[in-house]
Amino acid sequence: MATLTFETVRKLGLSLPGVTDGTAYGAPALKFDRKILACVPTNKSAEPDCIVVRIDFDHRARLLEQHPETYYITGHYERYPSVLVRLSAITQAGLSELLTQACAAVSAPRASQAVKSRHSKGM
């Protein structure tokens, strides 16, 4: 399996509706609704050739348990809803699925807010 690069991440991410190209802390990033979806980690605790992807804590726990060779976390990232991904250990299909799930995780709070807003207005 060939190691993926951030260019692959970018290509897959930009194929998803609403995802834009950007930067986070000076590093390449993908954003959804101006929130970081995936980026090259800038903290020194991250391994080389990996990315950090935004997902919820429960999903992260499952990934870490089921695929520790692909997904990991360091102390710096523990408090954030994200997971570090070794690009050398994930397939393109797996990455595509993860980015799709990340979009859902990022958009879920917005959808939840819209529902709450409608209910508070008596709709």
C-alpha positions in Angstrom: 0.0 0.0 0.0 1.4 3.4 -1.0 1.6 6.0 1.6 -0.9 8.7 1.1 0.0 12.4 1.3 -1.9 15.6 2.3 -2.5 16.1 -1.4 -4.6 12.9 -1.4 -6.4 14.2 1.7 -7.1 17.5 0.0 -8.4 15.8 -3.2 -10.7 13.5 -1.2 -11.9 16.3 1.1 -12.6 18.8 -1.6 -14.8 16.3 -3.3 -17.2 16.6 -0.3 -19.9 19.3 -0.3 -19.0 22.3 1.7 -15.3 21.5 2.3 -12.8 24.2 1.6 -9.1 24.5 1.4 -7.3 26.5 4.0 -4.7 26.6 6.7 -4.6 26.0 10.5 -1.7 27.3 12.6 0.2 27.8 9.3 -0.3 24.2 8.1 -2.4 22.9 5.2 -6.0 22.2 6.3 -9.4 21.3 5.1 -12.4 23.2 6.7 -16.1 22.7 6.8 -18.2 25.7 7.8 -15.0 27.5 8.8 -14.2 24.7 11.3 -11.1 22.5 10.9 -12.0 19.2 9.4 -8.5 17.8 8.9 -5.0 19.3 8.9 -1.3 18.6 9.1 -0.6 18.6 12.9 1.7 21.3 14.1 2.3 20.0 17.6 5.6 18.2 18.0 4.0 15.3 19.7 2.5 14.1 16.4 4.4 11.6 14.3 5.6 12.6 10.8 3.4 11.8 7.8 0.1 11.9 9.7 -3.0 14.1 9.8 -5.3 15.1 12.6 -9.0 14.6 11.8 -12.0 16.0 13.7 -14.3 13.3 15.0 -16.3 12.9 18.2 -14.8 11.3 21.3 -16.9 8.1 21.1 -15.9 7.5 17.5 -12.2 8.2 18.4 -12.3 5.6 21.2 -13.6 3.0 18.8 -11.0 3.8 16.2 -8.2 3.6 18.8 -9.4 0.3 20.1 -10.1 -1.3 16.7 -7.1 0.0 14.7 -4.3 1.2 16.9 -1.8 0.7 14.0 -3.7 3.4 12.0 -5.1 5.8 14.6 -3.5 7.3 17.7 -3.6 10.2 20.1 -1.0 12.1 22.1 -1.5 14.1 25.3 -1.8 17.4 23.4 -4.7 16.2 21.4 -6.6 14.2 24.1 -8.9 17.1 25.0 -9.9 17.8 21.4 -12.6 15.9 19.5 -10.0 14.6 17.0 -7.7 11.7 16.1 -4.3 11.4 14.6 -4.1 9.2 11.5 -1.0 7.5 10.1 -1.2 8.1 6.4 1.1 5.1 5.8 -1.5 2.8 7.5 -4.8 4.0 6.0 -6.3 3.2 2.6 -7.7 5.8 0.3 -11.2 4.3 0.8 -10.7 4.4 4.6 -9.6 8.0 4.5 -12.5 8.9 2.3 -14.9 7.3 4.8 -13.2 9.0 7.7 -13.4 12.4 6.1 -17.1 11.9 5.3 -17.7 11.0 9.0 -15.7 14.0 10.0 -18.0 16.3 7.9 -21.0 14.7 9.7 -19.3 15.3 13.1 -18.6 19.0 12.3 -22.1 19.6 10.8 -24.0 17.9 13.6 -23.7 20.7 16.1 -24.9 23.2 13.5 -27.9 21.0 12.7 -28.6 20.5 16.4 -28.5 24.3 16.9 -31.0 24.8 14.0 -33.4 22.3 15.6 -33.1 24.0 19.0 -33.6 27.4 17.4 -36.8 26.3 15.7 -38.1 24.8 18.9 -37.4 27.9 20.9 -39.3 30.0 18.4 -42.4 27.8 18.8 -42.0 25.9 15.5 
